Amino acid sequence: MIFIFLLLLAFFLVLSIPIGFSLGLTSMSMLLFMGRTDFIVIPQNVLKGTDNFALMAIPFFILAGEIMNEGGLSLGIVRFVKSLLGHIKGGLGYVSIVASMIFAGISGAAVADTSAIGSVLLPIMKKEDYEVKKSTAIVCAAGTIGPIIPPSIPMVVFGVVGNVSITRMFLGGIIPGAITGILLFISWRMVIAKDHLKTYPRASMKEIWSSFIEAIPSLMMPIIILGGILSGIFTPTEAGVDAAVYALVVSVFIYKRIKVRELRRIFIRAAKSTSVVMLVVAAATAAAYVITIAQIPRMLGDMILAATSNKYIILLIVNALILAVGCVMDVSPAIMILGPILLPIMTKLGFDPVFFGVILVYGLCIGLLTPPVGNVLYVGCGLSKIDFVDLVKHVSPHLVIYLAVLMLITYVPGLIMWIPNLLFR
């Protein structure tokens, strides 16, 4: 049954059928294979998949990201971080890492993070004689932190799929995201060790203060989002609404980089992006129902447990599966498929659903930096006009960092669970 499901899904994807429709066709085909003709369960589960209040966070975070990209909220962040780190050799690379970590606390999406920071920094790095391929690689690697540091759209999706606290999921991503950012400093330092790069004069306190004042409206957003969620003022879904409204006010009335007449175009673009995500979520819910009645989670669990009862080896097998799927499928649909299959196995073994959820999201995000899908890489190629294969080669040192952190958080669960357990006992 597992083989048939994967074969059918691969068949439809090879035909270049969009993932949402491929999942729907796979679900119907599986029902036929099982001798069932009650196709009414497909639209019923499609409706069920989108009829969830928590999913309302997704369109609002997407809208907030679109407004922030258009309104140039990343400009203030980049200028402020540049004033702090610009005097260091390769400083603009470090700026991209820190700026991406801050922006990750706003957008919740890797593509939005990479696009926003890259569109500002890459032209500057090119002007300052940074090697284009290396600079694009670090911007892409830094942008991939987007869905790991809260808020995170993939974590919202997993929270809905696994009936897991989205707030705890958000908190579980803080330390892994921070560790990743710190280690990217090291990989960037190694990459540029032999390069002769220009450095800026150390910024004066007046310049740092001036750039900080300019960046305050942008820097306040992650504080408002996380502070509001943790204090109980609003839920993660309401935080998405707050983020969208705040981004709109800042972009239109404070920075004044968006005209009111441009809002229609921004809203349409956000609606299109939302429709793609929600179609996948809806279709994947139907697929999850079929997976369940076909008893695929139980079969896979029996297979794994028959091979070994060692939890550490099982975690290694699960991570290998996550990485393999992440290479060929985008994060959200992969969560919708793997979540219902693997979560029962992990909970049966005694692992906290939040721990597994963060591992799943982190592992699938690595696929954003690997071919053939590698959505973040395609964004980098589009920004810098460089060859995809060349970018893959130059991003590999940073990819090693992500793999190392994945292993670290897998076998040291406290790195994920410490903050959620500290704040929500």
C-alpha positions as CSV (number, residue, x, y, z in Angstrom):
1,M,0.0,0.0,0.0
2,I,2.8,2.4,0.8
3,F,4.5,1.6,-2.5
4,I,1.3,2.0,-4.5
5,F,0.6,5.4,-2.8
6,L,4.1,6.7,-3.6
7,L,4.1,5.3,-7.1
8,L,0.7,6.9,-7.9
9,L,1.8,10.3,-6.5
10,A,5.1,10.1,-8.4
11,F,3.3,9.2,-11.6
12,F,1.0,12.3,-11.4
13,L,3.9,14.6,-10.5
14,V,6.0,13.3,-13.4
15,L,3.1,14.3,-15.7
16,S,3.7,17.9,-14.4
17,I,0.3,17.9,-12.7
18,P,0.4,20.5,-9.8
19,I,0.8,19.0,-6.4
20,G,-2.7,19.9,-5.2
21,F,-4.3,18.0,-8.1
22,S,-1.8,15.2,-7.9
23,L,-2.8,14.6,-4.3
24,G,-6.5,14.6,-5.2
25,L,-6.0,12.1,-8.1
26,T,-3.8,9.9,-5.9
27,S,-6.5,9.8,-3.3
28,M,-9.2,8.8,-5.8
29,S,-7.0,6.2,-7.3
30,M,-6.2,4.7,-3.9
31,L,-9.9,4.4,-3.2
32,L,-10.4,2.5,-6.5
33,F,-7.5,0.2,-5.7
34,M,-9.1,-0.6,-2.3
35,G,-12.4,-1.4,-4.1
36,R,-14.2,1.6,-2.8
37,T,-16.4,4.0,-4.9
38,D,-17.6,6.4,-2.2
39,F,-15.8,9.3,-3.8
40,I,-17.9,11.7,-1.8
41,V,-15.4,11.3,1.0
42,I,-12.8,13.3,-1.1
43,P,-14.8,16.6,-1.3
44,Q,-15.9,16.1,2.3
45,N,-12.3,15.9,3.5
46,V,-11.2,18.7,1.2
47,L,-13.8,21.0,2.9
48,K,-12.7,19.7,6.3
49,G,-9.1,20.5,5.5
50,T,-9.8,24.2,5.0
51,D,-12.5,24.6,7.6
52,N,-10.1,25.3,10.4
53,F,-9.7,28.6,12.3
54,A,-6.0,28.1,12.9
55,L,-5.4,28.0,9.1
56,M,-6.6,31.6,8.9
57,A,-3.1,32.5,10.1
58,I,-1.7,31.5,6.7
59,P,-3.4,34.1,4.4
60,F,-2.6,36.9,6.9
61,F,1.0,36.0,7.3
62,I,1.3,35.7,3.5
63,L,-0.4,39.1,3.1
64,A,2.0,40.6,5.8
65,G,5.0,39.2,3.8
66,E,3.7,40.7,0.6
67,I,3.2,44.1,2.2
68,M,6.6,44.1,3.8
69,N,8.4,43.1,0.6
70,E,6.6,45.8,-1.3
71,G,7.0,48.4,1.5
72,G,10.7,47.8,1.9
73,L,10.6,46.9,5.6
74,S,13.8,44.9,5.1
75,L,15.7,48.1,4.2
76,G,15.7,49.5,7.7
77,I,16.7,46.1,9.1
78,V,19.6,45.7,6.7
79,R,20.9,49.3,7.3
80,F,20.8,48.8,11.0
81,V,22.6,45.5,11.0
82,K,25.1,46.8,8.5
83,S,26.0,49.7,10.8
84,L,26.8,47.1,13.5
85,L,28.7,44.5,11.3
86,G,29.8,46.3,8.2
87,H,33.3,47.0,9.4
88,I,34.1,43.2,9.7
89,K,35.7,41.3,6.8
90,G,32.8,39.8,4.8
91,G,30.5,41.9,6.9
92,L,27.7,42.0,4.3
93,G,27.4,38.2,4.6
94,Y,27.0,38.4,8.3
95,V,24.5,41.2,7.7
96,S,22.4,38.9,5.5
97,I,22.4,36.2,8.3
98,V,21.3,38.5,11.1
99,A,18.8,40.4,8.9
100,S,17.3,37.2,7.7
101,M,16.9,36.0,11.3
102,I,15.1,39.2,12.2
103,F,13.0,39.1,9.1
104,A,12.2,35.5,9.9
105,G,10.4,36.7,13.0
106,I,8.1,38.7,10.6
107,S,7.4,36.7,7.4
108,G,7.3,33.0,8.4
109,A,8.3,31.9,4.9
110,A,11.8,31.2,3.4
111,V,11.0,32.5,-0.1
112,A,9.7,35.8,1.3
113,D,12.7,36.1,3.6
114,T,15.2,35.4,0.8
115,S,13.5,37.7,-1.7
116,A,13.2,40.6,0.7
117,I,16.8,40.5,2.1
118,G,18.4,39.4,-1.2
119,S,16.8,42.1,-3.3
120,V,18.4,44.7,-0.9
121,L,21.8,43.1,-0.1
122,L,22.8,41.3,-3.3
123,P,23.2,44.5,-5.4
124,I,25.3,46.0,-2.6
125,M,27.5,42.9,-2.4
126,K,28.0,42.8,-6.1
127,K,29.0,46.5,-6.1
128,E,31.5,45.8,-3.3
129,D,33.1,43.0,-5.3
130,Y,31.8,40.1,-3.4
131,E,31.8,36.9,-5.6
132,V,28.2,36.7,-6.8
133,K,27.8,33.0,-6.4
134,K,29.1,33.0,-2.8
135,S,27.0,36.0,-1.8
136,T,23.9,34.5,-3.3
137,A,24.6,31.2,-1.5
138,I,24.8,32.8,1.9
139,V,21.6,34.9,1.3
140,C,19.8,31.7,0.3
141,A,21.1,29.8,3.3
142,A,20.2,32.6,5.7
143,G,16.7,33.0,4.1
144,T,15.9,29.3,4.8
145,I,15.8,30.1,8.5
146,G,12.5,31.9,7.7
147,P,10.1,29.0,8.5
148,I,12.2,27.8,11.6
149,I,12.2,31.0,13.7
150,P,8.6,31.9,14.7
151,P,6.2,32.8,13.3
152,S,6.2,29.9,10.7
153,I,3.6,29.0,8.1
154,P,4.8,25.3,8.0
155,M,4.5,25.1,11.8
156,V,0.9,26.4,11.5
157,V,0.2,23.6,8.9
158,F,1.7,20.9,11.2
159,G,-0.2,22.2,14.2
160,V,-3.4,21.8,12.3
161,V,-2.5,18.4,10.9
162,G,-1.3,17.0,14.2
163,N,-3.7,18.9,16.5
164,V,-0.6,20.3,18.2
165,S,-0.2,23.6,20.0
166,I,1.0,26.1,17.4
167,T,2.3,28.4,20.1
168,R,4.5,25.5,21.5
169,M,5.6,24.8,17.9
170,F,6.7,28.4,17.5
171,L,8.6,28.4,20.7
172,G,10.3,25.1,19.8
173,G,11.8,26.7,16.7
174,I,13.6,29.5,18.5
175,I,16.8,27.7,19.7
176,P,17.3,25.6,16.5
177,G,16.9,28.8,14.4
178,A,19.4,30.7,16.6
179,I,22.0,27.8,16.5
180,T,21.7,27.7,12.7
181,G,22.3,31.4,12.4
182,I,25.4,31.2,14.7
183,L,26.9,28.3,12.8
184,L,26.2,30.0,9.4
185,F,28.6,32.7,10.7
186,I,31.3,30.0,10.8
187,S,30.6,28.6,7.4
188,W,30.5,32.0,5.8
189,R,33.8,32.9,7.5
190,M,35.4,29.7,6.1
191,V,34.0,30.4,2.6
192,I,35.5,33.9,2.4
193,A,38.8,33.1,4.3
194,K,41.0,33.7,1.2
195,D,38.9,36.4,-0.4
196,H,40.1,40.0,-0.4
197,L,37.0,42.0,0.5
198,K,36.4,45.6,1.2
199,T,35.2,46.6,4.7
200,Y,33.3,49.7,5.7
201,P,34.7,52.1,8.4
202,R,33.3,51.3,11.8
203,A,30.0,53.2,12.2
204,S,29.9,55.9,14.8
205,M,27.4,55.7,17.7
206,K,25.4,58.5,16.0
207,E,25.1,56.4,12.8
208,I,24.2,53.3,14.7
209,W,21.5,55.2,16.6
210,S,20.2,56.8,13.5
211,S,19.8,53.5,11.7
212,F,18.3,51.9,14.8
213,I,15.6,54.7,14.9
214,E,14.9,54.1,11.2
215,A,14.6,50.3,11.8
216,I,12.4,50.5,14.9
217,P,9.0,50.1,13.1
218,S,10.4,46.9,11.4
219,L,12.1,45.6,14.5
220,M,8.9,46.0,16.6
221,M,6.9,43.5,14.5
222,P,8.5,40.3,15.8
223,I,8.3,41.6,19.3
224,I,4.6,42.5,18.9
225,I,3.8,39.0,17.3
226,L,5.7,36.9,19.8
227,G,4.9,39.1,22.8
228,G,1.2,39.1,22.0
229,I,1.1,35.3,21.6
230,L,3.1,34.6,24.8
231,S,1.2,37.1,26.9
232,G,-2.1,35.6,25.8
233,I,-3.3,38.8,24.2
234,F,-4.0,37.0,20.9
235,T,-3.7,33.6,19.3
236,P,-1.3,32.7,16.5
237,T,-4.2,33.3,14.0
238,E,-4.9,36.7,15.5
239,A,-1.1,37.4,15.4
240,G,-1.3,36.9,11.6
241,V,-4.0,39.6,11.4
242,D,-2.0,41.9,13.6
243,A,1.1,41.4,11.5
244,A,-0.8,42.2,8.3
245,V,-2.4,45.4,9.8
246,Y,0.9,46.5,11.4
247,A,2.8,46.0,8.1
248,L,0.1,48.0,6.2
249,V,0.2,50.9,8.7
250,V,4.0,51.0,8.7
251,S,4.4,50.7,4.9
252,V,1.7,53.2,4.0
253,F,1.8,55.8,6.8
254,I,5.3,55.6,8.4
255,Y,7.7,54.6,5.6
256,K,5.3,55.8,2.9
257,R,6.7,53.4,0.4
258,I,3.3,52.0,-0.7
259,K,0.5,54.1,-2.2
260,V,-3.1,53.2,-1.5
261,R,-3.7,52.6,-5.2
262,E,-1.0,49.8,-5.1
263,L,-2.8,47.8,-2.4
264,R,-5.2,46.1,-4.9
265,R,-2.2,44.6,-6.7
266,I,-0.6,43.5,-3.4
267,F,-3.9,41.9,-2.1
268,I,-4.4,40.0,-5.4
269,R,-0.8,38.6,-5.3
270,A,-1.3,37.5,-1.7
271,A,-4.7,35.9,-2.6
272,K,-3.1,33.9,-5.4
273,S,-0.3,32.7,-3.1
274,T,-2.8,31.8,-0.4
275,S,-5.0,29.9,-2.9
276,V,-2.0,27.7,-3.9
277,V,-1.2,26.9,-0.3
278,M,-4.8,26.2,0.7
279,L,-5.5,24.0,-2.3
280,V,-2.5,21.9,-1.3
281,V,-3.7,21.8,2.3
282,A,-7.2,20.8,1.2
283,A,-6.1,18.1,-1.2
284,A,-3.5,16.8,1.4
285,T,-6.3,16.4,4.0
286,A,-8.2,14.1,1.6
287,A,-4.9,12.2,1.0
288,A,-4.3,11.9,4.7
289,Y,-7.8,10.4,5.1
290,V,-7.1,7.8,2.5
291,I,-3.7,7.1,4.0
292,T,-5.4,6.5,7.3
293,I,-8.1,4.1,6.1
294,A,-5.4,2.3,4.1
295,Q,-3.6,1.8,7.4
296,I,-0.3,3.0,5.9
297,P,0.9,4.6,9.2
298,R,0.4,1.3,11.0
299,M,2.2,-0.6,8.2
300,L,5.1,1.8,8.1
301,G,5.3,1.7,11.9
302,D,5.4,-2.1,11.9
303,M,8.1,-2.1,9.2
304,I,10.3,0.3,11.1
305,L,9.8,-1.5,14.4
306,A,10.4,-4.8,12.8
307,A,13.8,-3.5,11.5
308,T,14.9,-2.1,14.9
309,S,13.6,-1.1,18.3
310,N,16.4,1.3,18.9
311,K,14.9,4.8,19.2
312,Y,18.1,6.5,18.0
313,I,18.2,4.4,14.8
314,I,14.5,5.0,14.2
315,L,15.1,8.8,14.5
316,L,17.9,8.4,11.9
317,I,15.5,6.5,9.6
318,V,12.8,9.1,10.0
319,N,15.2,11.9,9.3
320,A,16.5,10.1,6.1
321,L,12.9,9.8,5.0
322,I,12.2,13.5,5.7
323,L,15.3,14.6,3.8
324,A,14.4,12.4,0.8
325,V,10.9,13.8,0.6
326,G,12.1,17.3,1.1
327,C,14.3,17.0,-1.9
328,V,11.3,16.4,-4.2
329,M,8.4,18.2,-2.5
330,D,7.7,21.6,-1.1
331,V,7.5,22.0,2.7
332,S,3.7,22.4,3.2
333,P,2.5,19.5,1.1
334,A,5.2,17.3,2.5
335,I,4.1,18.1,6.0
336,M,0.5,17.2,5.1
337,I,1.6,13.8,3.8
338,L,4.3,12.8,6.3
339,G,2.6,14.3,9.3
340,P,-0.3,11.8,9.5
341,I,2.1,8.9,8.6
342,L,4.9,9.5,11.0
343,L,3.3,11.3,13.9
344,P,1.5,8.2,15.3
345,I,4.8,6.3,15.1
346,M,6.7,9.0,17.0
347,T,4.1,9.4,19.7
348,K,4.0,5.6,20.1
349,L,7.7,5.7,20.8
350,G,7.2,8.4,23.4
351,F,8.4,11.5,21.5
352,D,6.6,14.8,22.1
353,P,4.6,15.9,19.1
354,V,6.1,19.3,19.3
355,F,9.6,17.8,19.2
356,F,8.7,15.8,16.1
357,G,7.0,18.7,14.5
358,V,10.0,20.9,14.7
359,I,12.2,18.1,13.4
360,L,9.9,17.6,10.5
361,V,9.7,21.3,9.6
362,Y,13.5,21.7,10.0
363,G,14.3,18.6,7.9
364,L,11.9,19.6,5.1
365,C,13.3,23.2,5.0
366,I,16.7,21.7,4.1
367,G,15.0,20.6,0.8
368,L,14.6,24.3,0.0
369,L,18.4,24.3,-0.5
370,T,18.7,21.1,-2.5
371,P,17.7,20.2,-6.1
372,P,15.5,19.4,-7.8
373,V,12.8,21.5,-5.9
374,G,15.0,24.0,-4.1
375,N,12.6,26.9,-4.2
376,V,14.9,29.2,-2.3
377,L,17.7,28.4,-4.8
378,Y,15.5,29.4,-7.7
379,V,14.8,32.7,-6.0
380,G,18.5,33.3,-5.6
381,C,19.1,32.4,-9.2
382,G,16.4,34.9,-10.3
383,L,17.9,37.7,-8.1
384,S,21.5,37.2,-9.2
385,K,21.0,35.8,-12.7
386,I,23.4,32.9,-12.1
387,D,23.3,29.2,-13.1
388,F,21.3,26.9,-10.8
389,V,24.1,24.2,-10.7
390,D,26.7,26.7,-9.8
391,L,24.6,28.0,-6.9
392,V,24.0,24.4,-5.6
393,K,27.8,23.9,-5.5
394,H,28.4,27.2,-3.5
395,V,25.5,26.6,-1.1
396,S,26.8,23.1,-0.1
397,P,29.1,24.4,2.8
398,H,26.0,26.0,4.4
399,L,23.9,23.0,3.7
400,V,26.3,21.0,5.9
401,I,25.5,23.3,8.7
402,Y,21.8,22.6,8.4
403,L,22.4,18.8,8.3
404,A,24.6,19.1,11.4
405,V,22.0,21.1,13.3
406,L,19.3,18.6,12.3
407,M,21.3,15.8,13.9
408,L,22.0,18.0,16.9
409,I,18.4,18.9,17.7
410,T,17.3,15.3,16.9
411,Y,19.5,13.7,19.5
412,V,19.4,16.6,22.0
413,P,15.6,17.1,22.3
414,G,16.1,19.7,25.1
415,L,17.2,22.2,22.4
416,I,13.7,22.1,21.1
417,M,11.6,21.5,24.2
418,W,13.4,23.7,26.7
419,I,11.5,27.0,25.9
420,P,8.1,25.4,25.3
421,N,8.3,23.4,28.6
422,L,9.7,26.4,30.5
423,L,6.8,28.7,29.4
424,F,4.0,26.1,29.1
425,R,4.3,23.4,31.7
